[in-house]
Amino acid sequence: MLQDEVGKEKTVPKSESLENMIKKESILSYDAMCVRKKSNWGKVSKIYKFDEENFQPQTLLNDMPDYSPKLEVLLDKIDELDRKDMKEHGKMFKHFIFSDLKSTAYGAKIIASALIAKGMKLGYEAKQLKPGNSKKNDIDDEMTGGEGPGKKPKKEKRYGKIEMIPLDVLQQTQYNNFYLLASISIYDQPINTKTKKEILANFNKRPDNVYGENVRIIVMDSGFKEGIDLFDIKYVHLYEPSTVASDEKQVIGRGTRTCGQKGLDFHPQKGWPLHVFIYDLMIPDKLQKTFLNSKSAIELYLKAMNLDIRLLNFAHDLEKTSIIGSVDYDLNKNIHSFSIPMVSLDNGDVNEHLPGSKEAMYNGGGPKRRLVLRDGPPIIIPAPQRLGFEAMREHIQDQYSEFTWTNVKMENLCEEKQKGGAGTIINFTPTQDFVRHYFTPTNPVKGMLLYHSVGTGKTCSAIAAATNNFEKQGYTILWVTRTTLKSDIWKNMFDMVCSESIRHEIQTNDLKIPDEQDKRMRLLSKSWKIRPMSYKQFSNLVSKQNSLYDDLVKINGKEDPLRKTLLIIDEAHKLYGGDDLSSLEKPDMNALHKALMYSYQYSGINSVKLLLMTATPITNNPMELIKLLNLCKPQSEQMPEDFTNFSGKYLNNEGEFTERGRMEYLDEISGYLSYLNREKDARQFAQPIIERINVPIVKDVKMVERFDKKIVGDFLNSDVPKLQQQIIDETNKIRTSEFADIDANKFKFLREEICGDLEGRPLKQCGKIVNANIRELVKEAKGEVKEMRENIKKIRQLVIQQKKLKQISFKEIKGNVENNAEKYKKYKESLFYLLKNTCAKKITSETNFKEAVKEHPEILETDNLLASYNEEIENLHGQIKNQMTNYKNRMAHLKGILKKKDLSELERSVIKLTIKDEQKDFKGLMKATKKTVSKAEKEIKKKVKTTEKQRKKNVEKIRKTIKKQIKVEKKNEKDIEKEEKKLRKTLRKERDYVEEIKDEKLNDLVGKYKNKALDQMVDLNEEMLEAEKERENIKMEKMREREHMRQTKKANKEREQQEKKIVKAAEQQRKKEEKLREKEDKKAEKERQRGTLKLQKEAARKTKKNQK
């Protein structure tokens, strides 16, 4: 059990968890809008505004290098271009200057002030009513919060109405006049529609102002980046880089209208070059650390906005895929391939993602087919139901091929071929002709998005579609656009005529278009009864909140007011991406979406039809395009509008379409989107040549180093936090790592792993080798710890050195400030200093503690009390609101009675008197109620303040308690660590205890010495084999010697034995011979004796015989 407890994986110590809870982290953050503004102009003051009485033009010019280096460069660039044009062409050309900021203190207005300071003349004026009435307050409302909830003091009218300076007067300062077209107040008033029209008419006037004779420069802000045509300009200056490509396109598009440069000379190869200069502030390398390591002001701004990279990838892929899925993709190939060798996704064919596709985008490829067109208008057979991607392409090729753009060649298509003026019938482009024939009441798609580049005639396409079929079938036509563009439709209705009905009248009845607007309006059919409206007006209409709703109900009925209505929405990207729209202009998109879905479902084939138009469907977020397409689709076909859900269905982890997701998306959008891009059609459109001008944010970096403690401190401290964290990490590593708790017994498992299968002498030898390697391992591991401690000492020394250097540097800076007061004052007024000190802020984050402390009983009780106080305040305000609502309802009721025609004069007088009395009574009641509420609210707020103060004290008390607890926990953890270490050492001595090594570096060391031991065991085995072989050789030698000796001994023995045998044999032979001789002798003796005996016997016998 103890082994399990000691050997188990460590959890985060409680003290560390508590420290993390109360830890405060300082993060340097920049306010994005502040960065945008300060990059534009450094200091806000009325002396820099041309429409203020105390405007000081020379002061503005003197301060410009410090407060806006890029404005100085912009003005110098204009002078440089003018001098060059005079030298090369003998004349000057027109300039368009754009600023993205809508502000009375920055952007277009400050640029206009600078132009006036340089000696140029503004083309309109307003008389000052009461000179000397200007207040001395230099603080702009932009800096103090702008439109706040508080009541603003009513401004006294200082200027009369803006009046245009006559052209003959402007001709006295020829080539030196300009216009400012801004959406903010000029001379304390907005520029009205009439003035805007005059400004544009004078600027675009041909041939009188082709080269800027009367008005050479126009300055605009983002309120006018759309729906504005600027003719014959040669130069565009973007005072700030755009945050998204679509905005940049929109701005440049103001100067790339159809035949917008036809007053200028046409180059046979290049057409009309349009030189675009984009100005940005460059941050020197040494100073980038202070600005979140940004290289430029736009990079700092984007970082401050916290953009999501996946969304950027998705935006790119979505745009390309949507273009592929456009309904007129094949029809527009030739115009897209003209003078624009586009590359596809990943430098391949954009169609490579489509299975079996052999087409190439924008390169004019694909099989050629011969088309035989019949005489007369085409017979269009609409598809009975919405088709998928592949089927739709085939359908378009079969039924609409006559609307294909023909092969194009480089030529000037803007030469005058017909007389202009009111009532001029224009020739439809193939795309305009396609849209009016494709998008009809019988087409199964409920809506369509015209994704057409700027200047391609989207307005004309919509009017043509509306009047070609919808108007004839009795549809109500609603035109929705932003407030400033509501009247722009009429130029395509009456001047350059796109309306089929009016074209017919001109062609058949020789209709003359009148100049008076009211007479022109009489030419329109009942379909146009409701005039163009703003986004807000339309969302109020569908929310039943204005008279336009009543008008539409009278036409189409209450069940579905949008029944048989063609809804055309211009600049449709503003619906979801209109950040520059005012709160009064922003539409209620939930109400709009709900109304469309209801009509699609309720009215079926007679439901509302929707036509959306934009050159840039994506402004801030790519999901804006999905939302726009969803507006065109019935509820059952809606795509996910949340990026997370959308990516789950269609995208991979990088934010790009999967193969399957791409095909599904193409089927989803089939038939809903038309795409046309004529930006590169040099025959009718100016060709932008973009040059980015990077202006140093500060000219003298050494000046910064002389005076700025923060910059020097940041530079010297840049490594200190890392070093200090390194000390903490290394110390914790020593304390908690396995290196700090090492002895030989920790690695005893190596003996079992290496020597487990051995026995006898090899086991003994193996044990010696493993033990020797364990000793070396322990030595090296302890050396690592020693090295870590030495490294900590070195890091501490570096921190000390940095701090000393910082003290010395700060002392020098203090001396520089004291000795160069004027230069230091000038430095503090520099844009660099203002941007750094005004826009940056350190954010202290302690989210974990703030969340955790809410669960504490005391804080929970306090928060509930605060919530009850806030509820009381809301109830008090609710009383006023309820009284106001009741009063309004009462007044509406009485006024409604007054509208009745059957009232007598007496009754009418009584009601009017009642209204008057009730108004008077209500005024007194509201005054008393507000006084009571104000007093009660004041008392409650005092309680809130006291309670919040007590809450703060309680929070700090809890924080201190936690800090004390941390100390106790750290002591306990230290004691536990000591006990665990002691226990581990004891356990390691036990035979069966094995401790898992988790440290990667220590595991590497174990591996190293294990391999070394194994190598040594291999060497030992080889040595033992050699020794065994030697011993065997010696043994064999000895055996051979013994055998030799044995054989010699044996041979000797055998020889001896042989000799003995010979001697013995000889002896025996001698003895035998001797015996034989003796035997012979005996035999001879015996024979002799027998012979003798025989003789004796013979003699005896003879004797005997003789005797006988």
ChimeraX attribute file (.defattr): number of C-alpha atoms within 10 A of each C-alpha:
attribute: neighborCount
match mode: 1-to-1
recipient: residues
	/A:1	6
	/A:2	11
	/A:3	14
	/A:4	9
	/A:5	10
	/A:6	15
	/A:7	15
	/A:8	11
	/A:9	9
	/A:10	9
	/A:11	6
	/A:12	7
	/A:13	12
	/A:14	14
	/A:15	20
	/A:16	13
	/A:17	12
	/A:18	18
	/A:19	15
	/A:20	14
	/A:21	19
	/A:22	20
	/A:23	16
	/A:24	15
	/A:25	13
	/A:26	12
	/A:27	11
	/A:28	13
	/A:29	15
	/A:30	24
	/A:31	16
	/A:32	18
	/A:33	14
	/A:34	17
	/A:35	23
	/A:36	22
	/A:37	21
	/A:38	22
	/A:39	28
	/A:40	29
	/A:41	23
	/A:42	25
	/A:43	23
	/A:44	20
	/A:45	15
	/A:46	22
	/A:47	19
	/A:48	28
	/A:49	24
	/A:50	23
	/A:51	19
	/A:52	18
	/A:53	16
	/A:54	15
	/A:55	17
	/A:56	16
	/A:57	20
	/A:58	14
	/A:59	12
	/A:60	19
	/A:61	18
	/A:62	10
	/A:63	19
	/A:64	21
	/A:65	18
	/A:66	25
	/A:67	27
	/A:68	23
	/A:69	24
	/A:70	26
	/A:71	20
	/A:72	18
	/A:73	17
	/A:74	21
	/A:75	14
	/A:76	12
	/A:77	15
	/A:78	15
	/A:79	12
	/A:80	11
	/A:81	15
	/A:82	18
	/A:83	15
	/A:84	14
	/A:85	14
	/A:86	12
	/A:87	11
	/A:88	10
	/A:89	10
	/A:90	10
	/A:91	15
	/A:92	21
	/A:93	22
	/A:94	24
	/A:95	27
	/A:96	23
	/A:97	22
	/A:98	26
	/A:99	27
	/A:100	27
	/A:101	25
	/A:102	20
	/A:103	21
	/A:104	21
	/A:105	25
	/A:106	24
	/A:107	26
	/A:108	29
	/A:109	28
	/A:110	22
	/A:111	27
	/A:112	25
	/A:113	24
	/A:114	23
	/A:115	22
	/A:116	17
	/A:117	19
	/A:118	14
	/A:119	12
	/A:120	18
	/A:121	20
	/A:122	22
	/A:123	22
	/A:124	17
	/A:125	17
	/A:126	18
	/A:127	13
	/A:128	17
	/A:129	11
	/A:130	12
	/A:131	10
	/A:132	10
	/A:133	12
	/A:134	13
	/A:135	10
	/A:136	10
	/A:137	8
	/A:138	12
	/A:139	13
	/A:140	16
	/A:141	14
	/A:142	14
	/A:143	10
	/A:144	9
	/A:145	9
	/A:146	10
	/A:147	10
	/A:148	9
	/A:149	7
	/A:150	6
	/A:151	7
	/A:152	8
	/A:153	6
	/A:154	6
	/A:155	7
	/A:156	10
	/A:157	13
	/A:158	18
	/A:159	18
	/A:160	15
	/A:161	14
	/A:162	18
	/A:163	12
	/A:164	14
	/A:165	13
	/A:166	12
	/A:167	14
	/A:168	10
	/A:169	11
	/A:170	20
	/A:171	14
	/A:172	11
	/A:173	14
	/A:174	16
	/A:175	22
	/A:176	21
	/A:177	24
	/A:178	27
	/A:179	22
	/A:180	23
	/A:181	24
	/A:182	25
	/A:183	21
	/A:184	19
	/A:185	14
	/A:186	21
	/A:187	20
	/A:188	19
	/A:189	15
	/A:190	15
	/A:191	18
	/A:192	11
	/A:193	14
	/A:194	8
	/A:195	16
	/A:196	17
	/A:197	14
	/A:198	12
	/A:199	21
	/A:200	17
	/A:201	15
	/A:202	19
	/A:203	27
	/A:204	22
	/A:205	19
	/A:206	14
	/A:207	12
	/A:208	13
	/A:209	21
	/A:210	23
	/A:211	24
	/A:212	27
	/A:213	22
	/A:214	26
	/A:215	30
	/A:216	23
	/A:217	26
	/A:218	26
	/A:219	21
	/A:220	25
	/A:221	23
	/A:222	21
	/A:223	19
	/A:224	18
	/A:225	20
	/A:226	19
	/A:227	19
	/A:228	20
	/A:229	18
	/A:230	21
	/A:231	26
	/A:232	30
	/A:233	30
	/A:234	21
	/A:235	22
	/A:236	25
	/A:237	23
	/A:238	21
	/A:239	24
	/A:240	23
	/A:241	20
	/A:242	16
	/A:243	16
	/A:244	13
	/A:245	13
	/A:246	15
	/A:247	21
	/A:248	18
	/A:249	18
	/A:250	22
	/A:251	27
	/A:252	25
	/A:253	25
	/A:254	22
	/A:255	29
	/A:256	31
	/A:257	24
	/A:258	23
	/A:259	21
	/A:260	22
	/A:261	25
	/A:262	22
	/A:263	19
	/A:264	17
	/A:265	10
	/A:266	20
	/A:267	13
	/A:268	12
	/A:269	10
	/A:270	12
	/A:271	22
	/A:272	27
	/A:273	18
	/A:274	21
	/A:275	18
	/A:276	21
	/A:277	22
	/A:278	19
	/A:279	21
	/A:280	24
	/A:281	24
	/A:282	20
	/A:283	24
	/A:284	17
	/A:285	11
	/A:286	13
	/A:287	22
	/A:288	17
	/A:289	16
	/A:290	19
	/A:291	22
	/A:292	15
	/A:293	15
	/A:294	20
	/A:295	17
	/A:296	20
	/A:297	24
	/A:298	22
	/A:299	20
	/A:300	21
	/A:301	21
	/A:302	15
	/A:303	18
	/A:304	19
	/A:305	14
	/A:306	9
	/A:307	12
	/A:308	9
	/A:309	11
	/A:310	15
	/A:311	19
	/A:312	18
	/A:313	15
	/A:314	22
	/A:315	22
	/A:316	14
	/A:317	21
	/A:318	23
	/A:319	15
	/A:320	15
	/A:321	21
	/A:322	20
	/A:323	21
	/A:324	19
	/A:325	27
	/A:326	25
	/A:327	24
	/A:328	27
	/A:329	20
	/A:330	21
	/A:331	23
	/A:332	24
	/A:333	22
	/A:334	18
	/A:335	22
	/A:336	23
	/A:337	21
	/A:338	20
	/A:339	17
	/A:340	15
	/A:341	12
	/A:342	14
	/A:343	14
	/A:344	16
	/A:345	15
	/A:346	8
	/A:347	8
	/A:348	12
	/A:349	19
	/A:350	21
	/A:351	18
	/A:352	15
	/A:353	17
	/A:354	17
	/A:355	9
	/A:356	8
	/A:357	11
	/A:358	12
	/A:359	17
	/A:360	18
	/A:361	23
	/A:362	23
	/A:363	19
	/A:364	18
	/A:365	13
	/A:366	13
	/A:367	7
	/A:368	7
	/A:369	6
	/A:370	5
	/A:371	8
	/A:372	8
	/A:373	10
	/A:374	9
	/A:375	6
	/A:376	6
	/A:377	7
	/A:378	12
	/A:379	10
	/A:380	11
	/A:381	13
	/A:382	17
	/A:383	15
	/A:384	9
	/A:385	10
	/A:386	17
	/A:387	19
	/A:388	16
	/A:389	22
	/A:390	13
	/A:391	12
	/A:392	20
	/A:393	20
	/A:394	13
	/A:395	17
	/A:396	21
	/A:397	15
	/A:398	12
	/A:399	16
	/A:400	20
	/A:401	17
	/A:402	19
	/A:403	20
	/A:404	21
	/A:405	17
	/A:406	13
	/A:407	11
	/A:408	13
	/A:409	11
	/A:410	15
	/A:411	15
	/A:412	17
	/A:413	14
	/A:414	16
	/A:415	12
	/A:416	8
	/A:417	7
	/A:418	9
	/A:419	8
	/A:420	12
	/A:421	11
	/A:422	17
	/A:423	22
	/A:424	20
	/A:425	24
	/A:426	16
	/A:427	11
	/A:428	15
	/A:429	15
	/A:430	15
	/A:431	23
	/A:432	23
	/A:433	18
	/A:434	21
	/A:435	20
	/A:436	22
	/A:437	20
	/A:438	21
	/A:439	26
	/A:440	20
	/A:441	21
	/A:442	17
	/A:443	19
	/A:444	16
	/A:445	21
	/A:446	26
	/A:447	26
	/A:448	25
	/A:449	24
	/A:450	23
	/A:451	22
	/A:452	22
	/A:453	22
	/A:454	28
	/A:455	24
	/A:456	22
	/A:457	18
	/A:458	24
	/A:459	24
	/A:460	23
	/A:461	23
	/A:462	26
	/A:463	24
	/A:464	25
	/A:465	26
	/A:466	28
	/A:467	21
	/A:468	19
	/A:469	18
	/A:470	23
	/A:471	21
	/A:472	13
	/A:473	12
	/A:474	14
	/A:475	26
	/A:476	25
	/A:477	26
	/A:478	23
	/A:479	23
	/A:480	23
	/A:481	27
	/A:482	26
	/A:483	16
	/A:484	17
	/A:485	19
	/A:486	18
	/A:487	15
	/A:488	15
	/A:489	17
	/A:490	17
	/A:491	15
	/A:492	22
	/A:493	26
	/A:494	25
	/A:495	18
	/A:496	19
	/A:497	24
	/A:498	30
	/A:499	23
	/A:500	21
	/A:501	17
	/A:502	23
	/A:503	21
	/A:504	13
	/A:505	13
	/A:506	17
	/A:507	10
	/A:508	9
	/A:509	10
	/A:510	10
	/A:511	14
	/A:512	14
	/A:513	19
	/A:514	15
	/A:515	12
	/A:516	8
	/A:517	11
	/A:518	9
	/A:519	11
	/A:520	15
	/A:521	16
	/A:522	9
	/A:523	16
	/A:524	14
	/A:525	15
	/A:526	13
	/A:527	21
	/A:528	15
	/A:529	15
	/A:530	14
	/A:531	14
	/A:532	24
	/A:533	20
	/A:534	22
	/A:535	27
	/A:536	20
	/A:537	25
	/A:538	26
	/A:539	23
	/A:540	19
	/A:541	22
	/A:542	21
	/A:543	16
	/A:544	15
	/A:545	13
	/A:546	14
	/A:547	12
	/A:548	18
	/A:549	21
	/A:550	15
	/A:551	15
	/A:552	22
	/A:553	17
	/A:554	11
	/A:555	18
	/A:556	16
	/A:557	13
	/A:558	13
	/A:559	12
	/A:560	19
	/A:561	23
	/A:562	30
	/A:563	26
	/A:564	24
	/A:565	25
	/A:566	26
	/A:567	22
	/A:568	24
	/A:569	27
	/A:570	27
	/A:571	21
	/A:572	27
	/A:573	22
	/A:574	23
	/A:575	24
	/A:576	21
	/A:577	19
	/A:578	17
	/A:579	12
	/A:580	14
	/A:581	17
	/A:582	9
	/A:583	9
	/A:584	10
	/A:585	16
	/A:586	21
	/A:587	21
	/A:588	18
	/A:589	16
	/A:590	10
	/A:591	16
	/A:592	19
	/A:593	18
	/A:594	14
	/A:595	19
	/A:596	26
	/A:597	19
	/A:598	18
	/A:599	23
	/A:600	22
	/A:601	14
	/A:602	14
	/A:603	15
	/A:604	13
	/A:605	17
	/A:606	18
	/A:607	23
	/A:608	28
	/A:609	28
	/A:610	22
	/A:611	23
	/A:612	25
	/A:613	25
	/A:614	22
	/A:615	26
	/A:616	21
	/A:617	30
	/A:618	24
	/A:619	21
	/A:620	21
	/A:621	19
	/A:622	21
	/A:623	23
	/A:624	21
	/A:625	23
	/A:626	21
	/A:627	22
	/A:628	22
	/A:629	21
	/A:630	22
	/A:631	23
	/A:632	27
	/A:633	23
	/A:634	17
	/A:635	16
	/A:636	8
	/A:637	11
	/A:638	15
	/A:639	18
	/A:640	17
	/A:641	16
	/A:642	12
	/A:643	18
	/A:644	10
	/A:645	12
	/A:646	15
	/A:647	21
	/A:648	14
	/A:649	17
	/A:650	19
	/A:651	21
	/A:652	15
	/A:653	10
	/A:654	13
	/A:655	21
	/A:656	21
	/A:657	23
	/A:658	16
	/A:659	14
	/A:660	13
	/A:661	18
	/A:662	21
	/A:663	20
	/A:664	17
	/A:665	19
	/A:666	20
	/A:667	18
	/A:668	20
	/A:669	24
	/A:670	23
	/A:671	28
	/A:672	22
	/A:673	22
	/A:674	23
	/A:675	20
	/A:676	23
	/A:677	17
	/A:678	23
	/A:679	24
	/A:680	18
	/A:681	21
	/A:682	27
	/A:683	26
	/A:684	27
	/A:685	29
	/A:686	30
	/A:687	21
	/A:688	21
	/A:689	12
	/A:690	14
	/A:691	12
	/A:692	12
	/A:693	16
	/A:694	16
	/A:695	20
	/A:696	17
	/A:697	27
	/A:698	23
	/A:699	14
	/A:700	10
	/A:701	14
	/A:702	10
	/A:703	13
	/A:704	21
	/A:705	18
	/A:706	21
	/A:707	23
	/A:708	21
	/A:709	18
	/A:710	16
	/A:711	20
	/A:712	21
	/A:713	19
	/A:714	16
	/A:715	18
	/A:716	15
	/A:717	17
	/A:718	14
	/A:719	13
	/A:720	19
	/A:721	11
	/A:722	11
	/A:723	17
	/A:724	16
	/A:725	11
	/A:726	16
	/A:727	20
	/A:728	13
	/A:729	13
	/A:730	18
	/A:731	15
	/A:732	11
	/A:733	15
	/A:734	18
	/A:735	15
	/A:736	13
	/A:737	16
	/A:738	16
	/A:739	20
	/A:740	16
	/A:741	16
	/A:742	18
	/A:743	18
	/A:744	17
	/A:745	21
	/A:746	21
	/A:747	24
	/A:748	19
	/A:749	17
	/A:750	21
	/A:751	19
	/A:752	13
	/A:753	10
	/A:754	19
	/A:755	20
	/A:756	13
	/A:757	9
	/A:758	14
	/A:759	11
	/A:760	7
	/A:761	9
	/A:762	16
	/A:763	16
	/A:764	12
	/A:765	16
	/A:766	23
	/A:767	21
	/A:768	13
	/A:769	20
	/A:770	25
	/A:771	17
	/A:772	13
	/A:773	23
	/A:774	23
	/A:775	15
	/A:776	14
	/A:777	23
	/A:778	20
	/A:779	14
	/A:780	15
	/A:781	22
	/A:782	17
	/A:783	13
	/A:784	17
	/A:785	18
	/A:786	14
	/A:787	12
	/A:788	17
	/A:789	16
	/A:790	12
	/A:791	15
	/A:792	20
	/A:793	13
	/A:794	13
	/A:795	17
	/A:796	17
	/A:797	12
	/A:798	16
	/A:799	18
	/A:800	13
	/A:801	12
	/A:802	18
	/A:803	16
	/A:804	12
	/A:805	14
	/A:806	19
	/A:807	13
	/A:808	12
	/A:809	18
	/A:810	19
	/A:811	13
	/A:812	15
	/A:813	19
	/A:814	16
	/A:815	13
	/A:816	16
	/A:817	17
	/A:818	11
	/A:819	11
	/A:820	13
	/A:821	11
	/A:822	11
	/A:823	14
	/A:824	19
	/A:825	12
	/A:826	12
	/A:827	20
	/A:828	17
	/A:829	16
	/A:830	22
	/A:831	24
	/A:832	25
	/A:833	21
	/A:834	21
	/A:835	24
	/A:836	17
	/A:837	13
	/A:838	15
	/A:839	18
	/A:840	19
	/A:841	14
	/A:842	11
	/A:843	13
	/A:844	12
	/A:845	14
	/A:846	15
	/A:847	14
	/A:848	14
	/A:849	18
	/A:850	13
	/A:851	11
	/A:852	11
	/A:853	19
	/A:854	15
	/A:855	11
	/A:856	14
	/A:857	10
	/A:858	14
	/A:859	18
	/A:860	14
	/A:861	14
	/A:862	19
	/A:863	16
	/A:864	11
	/A:865	16
	/A:866	20
	/A:867	13
	/A:868	13
	/A:869	18
	/A:870	16
	/A:871	12
	/A:872	15
	/A:873	19
	/A:874	12
	/A:875	14
	/A:876	18
	/A:877	17
	/A:878	12
	/A:879	15
	/A:880	16
	/A:881	12
	/A:882	12
	/A:883	16
	/A:884	14
	/A:885	12
	/A:886	12
	/A:887	15
	/A:888	12
	/A:889	12
	/A:890	14
	/A:891	17
	/A:892	12
	/A:893	11
	/A:894	16
	/A:895	14
	/A:896	10
	/A:897	15
	/A:898	16
	/A:899	10
	/A:900	10
	/A:901	8
	/A:902	10
	/A:903	12
	/A:904	10
	/A:905	9
	/A:906	9
	/A:907	13
	/A:908	18
	/A:909	13
	/A:910	12
	/A:911	16
	/A:912	15
	/A:913	12
	/A:914	14
	/A:915	16
	/A:916	13
	/A:917	12
	/A:918	16
	/A:919	14
	/A:920	12
	/A:921	12
	/A:922	16
	/A:923	12
	/A:924	12
	/A:925	15
	/A:926	16
	/A:927	12
	/A:928	12
	/A:929	18
	/A:930	17
	/A:931	12
	/A:932	13
	/A:933	19
	/A:934	15
	/A:935	12
	/A:936	15
	/A:937	20
	/A:938	13
	/A:939	12
	/A:940	17
	/A:941	16
	/A:942	12
	/A:943	15
	/A:944	19
	/A:945	13
	/A:946	12
	/A:947	17
	/A:948	16
	/A:949	12
	/A:950	14
	/A:951	19
	/A:952	13
	/A:953	12
	/A:954	17
	/A:955	19
	/A:956	12
	/A:957	12
	/A:958	16
	/A:959	17
	/A:960	13
	/A:961	11
	/A:962	17
	/A:963	16
	/A:964	12
	/A:965	15
	/A:966	18
	/A:967	12
	/A:968	13
	/A:969	17
	/A:970	16
	/A:971	13
	/A:972	13
	/A:973	15
	/A:974	13
	/A:975	12
	/A:976	12
	/A:977	14
	/A:978	12
	/A:979	12
	/A:980	16
	/A:981	16
	/A:982	12
	/A:983	14
	/A:984	21
	/A:985	17
	/A:986	12
	/A:987	19
	/A:988	20
	/A:989	14
	/A:990	10
	/A:991	10
	/A:992	9
	/A:993	16
	/A:994	17
	/A:995	19
	/A:996	12
	/A:997	14
	/A:998	11
	/A:999	12
	/A:1000	10
	/A:1001	14
	/A:1002	18
	/A:1003	12
	/A:1004	11
	/A:1005	16
	/A:1006	20
	/A:1007	14
	/A:1008	14
	/A:1009	19
	/A:1010	21
	/A:1011	14
	/A:1012	15
	/A:1013	24
	/A:1014	17
	/A:1015	12
	/A:1016	16
	/A:1017	20
	/A:1018	12
	/A:1019	12
	/A:1020	16
	/A:1021	15
	/A:1022	12
	/A:1023	12
	/A:1024	13
	/A:1025	12
	/A:1026	12
	/A:1027	12
	/A:1028	12
	/A:1029	12
	/A:1030	12
	/A:1031	12
	/A:1032	12
	/A:1033	12
	/A:1034	12
	/A:1035	12
	/A:1036	12
	/A:1037	12
	/A:1038	12
	/A:1039	13
	/A:1040	12
	/A:1041	12
	/A:1042	13
	/A:1043	13
	/A:1044	13
	/A:1045	13
	/A:1046	14
	/A:1047	13
	/A:1048	13
	/A:1049	14
	/A:1050	14
	/A:1051	14
	/A:1052	14
	/A:1053	14
	/A:1054	14
	/A:1055	14
	/A:1056	14
	/A:1057	14
	/A:1058	14
	/A:1059	14
	/A:1060	14
	/A:1061	14
	/A:1062	14
	/A:1063	14
	/A:1064	14
	/A:1065	14
	/A:1066	14
	/A:1067	14
	/A:1068	14
	/A:1069	14
	/A:1070	14
	/A:1071	14
	/A:1072	14
	/A:1073	14
	/A:1074	14
	/A:1075	14
	/A:1076	14
	/A:1077	14
	/A:1078	14
	/A:1079	14
	/A:1080	14
	/A:1081	14
	/A:1082	14
	/A:1083	14
	/A:1084	14
	/A:1085	14
	/A:1086	14
	/A:1087	14
	/A:1088	14
	/A:1089	14
	/A:1090	14
	/A:1091	14
	/A:1092	14
	/A:1093	14
	/A:1094	14
	/A:1095	14
	/A:1096	14
	/A:1097	14
	/A:1098	14
	/A:1099	14
	/A:1100	14
	/A:1101	14
	/A:1102	13
	/A:1103	12
	/A:1104	11
	/A:1105	10
	/A:1106	9
	/A:1107	8
	/A:1108	7
